[in-house]
Amino acid sequence: MKVLRLSFLIFVFWSVAFAAQKDKDSLINRAKVIIYERPDETISIALKLLKEENKVDQVAHLYMLISNAYIAKRNNDSSLFYILKATSLINKEALPTTKIKILNSVAVQYQQMELYDKALETLDQSLVLTEKLAPMDKDRIFNAGFNYAVRGMIYRNQSNPDLALEKFKMAAANFEKLKLDKNSAANLSIIYYNIGYCYIDLLQLRKSSEYFNKSEKFAKIGKANSLEAYALKGLGETLFLTQNYTESLQKLYKAEEMALPVGDLVLNEGLYQLLANNNLALNDFEKFQAYNGKYLAVKKNLEQNELKSLNRYLNTQQLEEQQKISAVTKRFELYEGLMGILTLLFGGFLGKGFYDIRKRNRRQRKLIETLTSAKKVL
């Protein structure tokens, strides 16, 4: 009977633990799915789960999830704060895939802050770890695609559209190997959106429209309104550049409506600027002033966020330098201590050597004196 009771209790505890884990997994999946549409809810879910989590890998993933949600909001300062928390775990007992994801997230953060050399350096570290995974491993394919996509964004920001296109197409080739789900569809939408802008930079507007349409298609598959808004913004810009102002406004008004719940400052900045320019081209000065005012307000907000994140980065760099100096000072003190001990040992060794020589000399002198005295007696 006791055995039956014990078995029942074990079953109950296991069932409760399984149900709790299932609820946690469900919450994490929801947080990932809504990250572009409702980043504030993603942050709220992840912060709640952090209070109950103590496994290194899970804690790191939750920090990265919060950081990415703040990137979706274009709040670089808060994003940097949480990615630095994840980075502090990288030397602990974490899985290689966790370390790769942390490095990728750090690279994105540096890319957002326009610290491109640091971003590329971090991507190189990530790629070394990624290429150690099995060739057909889906984590290797995903992380390689992600790595190339971030490189593409860096080269695009550095006004090198040809090199950016090469990296984006490599990224797309990797993501196309994965099963088409909401996540891979969202990533393909982002990549095709960026390819569209590379073609705008190269003044190939027909091709840019083709890729913005692809971006919109995959955003719809991923059910990501914010990404669809980005694709529509791209199409609106192409139409503006070809002087189709009325058609451009139709795309942009739809994008504005879809972007409203997201709070993406960069998206809003681009939309408001294009809406202002289109209305100015159509001589609608009232709407031009309204949208231009919104554009300037968002631009100011973005500049303040960038200044905050730069200050946090500089403070972090200063702390790292202080830690390096402290480590060097400790090593110097250790070496100084060792040198002191070695000097004492060497001095002791020399002293003993001199003492032994003097002792031997005294013995030899005594022996000589004894022999000399004996000869005199004889």
MARSEPA-89233 format. One record per residue (C-alpha): residue number from 1; x, y, z. Coordinates in steps of 0.1 Angstrom, whole numbers, plus 5000, padded with zeros to 4 digits. Layout:
N
  resi     u     v     w
   NUM     X     Y     Z
...
END
This chain:
378
  resi     u     v     w
     1  5000  5000  5000
     2  5028  5024  5009
     3  5045  5016  4976
     4  5013  5024  4958
     5  5010  5057  4977
     6  5046  5066  4970
     7  5041  5058  4933
     8  5010  5079  4932
     9  5028  5109  4949
    10  5057  5106  4924
    11  5033  5106  4895
    12  5015  5136  4909
    13  5048  5156  4914
    14  5060  5146  4879
    15  5026  5156  4864
    16  5028  5190  4882
    17  5064  5195  4871
    18  5056  5185  4835
    19  5025  5208  4834
    20  5046  5237  4848
    21  5073  5231  4821
    22  5047  5229  4794
    23  5032  5262  4806
    24  5067  5278  4806
    25  5074  5265  4771
    26  5041  5278  4759
    27  5048  5313  4774
    28  5083  5314  4758
    29  5069  5304  4724
    30  5042  5331  4727
    31  5068  5357  4737
    32  5089  5348  4706
    33  5059  5349  4683
    34  5046  5383  4694
    35  5081  5400  4697
    36  5076  5422  4666
    37  5039  5430  4672
    38  5037  5434  4710
    39  5073  5437  4723
    40  5061  5451  4756
    41  5042  5418  4763
    42  5073  5398  4753
    43  5093  5417  4779
    44  5066  5412  4805
    45  5065  5375  4800
    46  5103  5371  4800
    47  5108  5392  4832
    48  5082  5370  4849
    49  5099  5338  4838
    50  5133  5351  4849
    51  5121  5352  4885
    52  5115  5314  4884
    53  5145  5304  4863
    54  5180  5293  4875
    55  5194  5273  4846
    56  5223  5292  4829
    57  5211  5285  4793
    58  5175  5294  4800
    59  5185  5326  4819
    60  5207  5336  4789
    61  5179  5330  4764
    62  5154  5351  4785
    63  5179  5380  4787
    64  5184  5377  4749
    65  5146  5376  4743
    66  5142  5408  4764
    67  5171  5425  4746
    68  5156  5416  4711
    69  5122  5429  4722
    70  5138  5462  4731
    71  5156  5462  4697
    72  5121  5458  4681
    73  5111  5489  4701
    74  5144  5506  4690
    75  5153  5512  4727
    76  5190  5505  4723
    77  5199  5515  4759
    78  5176  5489  4775
    79  5186  5463  4749
    80  5223  5468  4756
    81  5216  5465  4794
    82  5200  5430  4790
    83  5225  5417  4764
    84  5253  5427  4787
    85  5236  5405  4814
    86  5235  5376  4789
    87  5272  5382  4780
    88  5282  5379  4817
    89  5270  5342  4814
    90  5291  5333  4783
    91  5320  5319  4803
    92  5298  5297  4825
    93  5286  5262  4818
    94  5265  5271  4788
    95  5258  5251  4756
    96  5278  5261  4724
    97  5245  5271  4707
    98  5237  5294  4736
    99  5272  5311  4733
   100  5267  5315  4696
   101  5233  5332  4701
   102  5247  5355  4728
   103  5275  5365  4704
   104  5250  5371  4676
   105  5228  5392  4699
   106  5259  5413  4709
   107  5268  5417  4673
   108  5233  5430  4665
   109  5236  5454  4694
   110  5269  5468  4681
   111  5255  5470  4646
   112  5225  5490  4659
   113  5250  5514  4677
   114  5270  5517  4645
   115  5301  5501  4662
   116  5308  5481  4630
   117  5343  5469  4638
   118  5332  5455  4671
   119  5302  5439  4654
   120  5323  5422  4628
   121  5348  5410  4654
   122  5320  5395  4674
   123  5304  5379  4643
   124  5338  5363  4635
   125  5339  5347  4670
   126  5303  5335  4665
   127  5311  5320  4630
   128  5341  5300  4644
   129  5317  5283  4670
   130  5290  5279  4644
   131  5313  5261  4619
   132  5321  5235  4646
   133  5285  5223  4646
   134  5275  5194  4623
   135  5272  5205  4586
   136  5234  5197  4584
   137  5226  5208  4619
   138  5196  5232  4618
   139  5213  5254  4645
   140  5244  5257  4622
   141  5222  5266  4592
   142  5201  5291  4612
   143  5231  5308  4629
   144  5251  5309  4597
   145  5222  5326  4580
   146  5218  5351  4609
   147  5255  5358  4608
   148  5255  5366  4571
   149  5223  5388  4575
   150  5239  5410  4602
   151  5271  5413  4580
   152  5248  5424  4552
   153  5233  5451  4573
   154  5267  5464  4583
   155  5279  5466  4547
   156  5246  5483  4537
   157  5251  5509  4564
   158  5286  5514  4553
   159  5273  5522  4518
   160  5286  5491  4501
   161  5254  5476  4485
   162  5273  5451  4463
   163  5290  5434  4493
   164  5258  5437  4513
   165  5238  5420  4485
   166  5263  5391  4485
   167  5259  5386  4523
   168  5221  5389  4522
   169  5218  5363  4494
   170  5240  5339  4514
   171  5218  5345  4544
   172  5186  5339  4524
   173  5201  5306  4509
   174  5206  5293  4545
   175  5172  5303  4557
   176  5156  5287  4526
   177  5170  5254  4537
   178  5150  5255  4570
   179  5114  5244  4574
   180  5091  5274  4565
   181  5075  5285  4598
   182  5067  5319  4614
   183  5104  5323  4625
   184  5120  5315  4592
   185  5094  5335  4573
   186  5100  5365  4595
   187  5138  5362  4589
   188  5133  5359  4551
   189  5110  5389  4552
   190  5138  5410  4569
   191  5164  5398  4545
   192  5143  5405  4513
   193  5135  5440  4527
   194  5172  5447  4530
   195  5179  5434  4496
   196  5152  5457  4483
   197  5170  5487  4498
   198  5203  5475  4483
   199  5187  5477  4449
   200  5174  5512  4457
   201  5210  5522  4465
   202  5220  5507  4432
   203  5191  5526  4415
   204  5176  5494  4402
   205  5140  5503  4413
   206  5122  5474  4394
   207  5143  5449  4413
   208  5138  5467  4446
   209  5100  5465  4442
   210  5103  5427  4434
   211  5121  5421  4467
   212  5098  5444  4488
   213  5069  5423  4474
   214  5087  5392  4485
   215  5093  5407  4519
   216  5056  5415  4522
   217  5047  5380  4512
   218  5069  5363  4539
   219  5058  5389  4565
   220  5022  5377  4559
   221  5032  5340  4562
   222  5049  5349  4595
   223  5019  5370  4605
   224  5042  5398  4615
   225  5024  5431  4610
   226  5055  5452  4618
   227  5075  5434  4591
   228  5047  5439  4566
   229  5047  5476  4575
   230  5084  5477  4567
   231  5079  5460  4534
   232  5051  5485  4526
   233  5074  5514  4536
   234  5099  5500  4511
   235  5073  5498  4483
   236  5061  5533  4493
   237  5097  5547  4489
   238  5101  5530  4455
   239  5068  5546  4443
   240  5079  5580  4457
   241  5112  5578  4438
   242  5093  5570  4406
   243  5070  5600  4413
   244  5038  5578  4419
   245  5029  5599  4450
   246  4993  5589  4454
   247  5000  5552  4451
   248  5030  5557  4475
   249  5007  5573  4501
   250  4982  5543  4499
   251  5010  5519  4508
   252  5024  5543  4535
   253  4990  5549  4552
   254  4984  5512  4554
   255  5019  5507  4569
   256  5013  5535  4594
   257  4982  5517  4606
   258  5000  5484  4610
   259  5030  5500  4627
   260  5009  5519  4653
   261  5007  5491  4680
   262  5044  5482  4677
   263  5061  5514  4687
   264  5092  5509  4664
   265  5108  5543  4664
   266  5130  5536  4633
   267  5100  5523  4613
   268  5079  5554  4624
   269  5108  5578  4616
   270  5110  5564  4580
   271  5072  5563  4576
   272  5067  5599  4588
   273  5095  5613  4567
   274  5081  5596  4535
   275  5045  5607  4544
   276  5057  5642  4548
   277  5077  5642  4515
   278  5048  5627  4495
   279  5023  5652  4509
   280  5047  5681  4501
   281  5050  5668  4465
   282  5012  5669  4463
   283  5011  5704  4478
   284  4992  5692  4509
   285  5010  5716  4533
   286  4988  5708  4563
   287  4995  5671  4562
   288  5032  5678  4554
   289  5035  5699  4586
   290  5017  5673  4607
   291  5039  5644  4595
   292  5071  5665  4595
   293  5064  5674  4631
   294  5060  5637  4640
   295  5092  5628  4621
   296  5112  5654  4640
   297  5098  5643  4674
   298  5107  5606  4667
   299  5141  5616  4653
   300  5149  5635  4686
   301  5137  5605  4707
   302  5160  5582  4687
   303  5190  5605  4692
   304  5184  5606  4729
   305  5182  5567  4730
   306  5214  5565  4710
   307  5232  5589  4734
   308  5220  5568  4764
   309  5232  5535  4749
   310  5265  5551  4739
   311  5271  5563  4775
   312  5262  5528  4788
   313  5287  5513  4763
   314  5314  5537  4773
   315  5308  5530  4810
   316  5310  5492  4802
   317  5343  5497  4783
   318  5357  5517  4812
   319  5347  5490  4836
   320  5364  5464  4814
   321  5396  5485  4812
   322  5396  5489  4850
   323  5392  5451  4854
   324  5421  5445  4830
   325  5442  5470  4849
   326  5433  5454  4882
   327  5442  5419  4868
   328  5475  5432  4855
   329  5482  5449  4889
   330  5474  5417  4907
   331  5497  5397  4883
   332  5525  5423  4889
   333  5521  5421  4927
   334  5522  5383  4924
   335  5553  5384  4902
   336  5568  5410  4926
   337  5561  5387  4955
   338  5576  5357  4937
   339  5607  5378  4928
   340  5611  5387  4965
   341  5609  5351  4975
   342  5633  5340  4948
   343  5657  5368  4958
   344  5656  5356  4994
   345  5661  5320  4983
   346  5690  5330  4960
   347  5705  5352  4988
   348  5701  5323  5012
   349  5717  5300  4987
   350  5747  5324  4982
   351  5750  5330  5019
   352  5751  5293  5026
   353  5776  5289  4998
   354  5799  5316  5013
   355  5795  5301  5048
   356  5804  5266  5035
   357  5835  5279  5017
   358  5846  5299  5048
   359  5840  5268  5069
   360  5860  5246  5045
   361  5888  5272  5044
   362  5889  5273  5082
   363  5892  5235  5083
   364  5919  5235  5057
   365  5938  5263  5076
   366  5936  5243  5108
   367  5948  5212  5091
   368  5977  5231  5075
   369  5986  5246  5110
   370  5984  5212  5126
   371  6007  5197  5099
   372  6031  5226  5102
   373  6033  5222  5140
   374  6039  5184  5136
   375  6068  5191  5113
   376  6084  5215  5138
   377  6082  5188  5166
   378  6099  5163  5143
END
